[in-house]
Amino acid sequence: MSDVLPTLFFLNGKLHKKLKIVKSEDIIVAFCFPDESESRYFYSMVRREFQKAYSITQVSRLTKRPIAEITKFLKNKLIDKPSGFEYHIASRNPKGLRWSQDEVLALRDRLYELAPKRKDGFPSPAFKLASRAELLNAINEDASYYVRNEDGDFIRVWKVL
């Protein structure tokens, strides 16, 4: 997990915007978009539990799929709408949708389901989509290797320094 807290982040499933950090008192003041209120949290807790918020451009880059395709799937309700909605705090003008890390992983799985399949049931080699391991690597912003355990979950086994 990154030591630097991004301006927009998800905490407890809600989109927040960082307003002020007081490290000497271990406090962060953040605006919670769904609740439309300022909230105070322990900075150390937020650093452990936050998830990054991604714009549609970043999601497109992470999944290796075009923005137009993601937008079309959203419009046709083939993929779930992300839970984060950012707007200008003072004027309430909308800025855009934001995906959490968990939602990006779920989106990748849904895009795989929607991919045109060949007769053998697998997508064509021409269909470009980031693998789950590549996506986890890009989200964590490090060079790591993952193996699948008995439950089917990916576990990081090695990290390049």
GIQUI-V701590 format. One line per field, one symbol per residue. psi: psi as a letter, one per 40 degrees, with the letter a starting at -180 (. if undefined). Layout:
psi=???
This chain:
psi=iidhhidhihhfeihihhdihgddefihhihhddefiiihihddddddeiiihhidddddddefiidddddddddefdiihiehhiihddeehidiihiidddddddddddddeihiadeeiiidehhhhiddddddddefihiiiihadeeihhheihh.
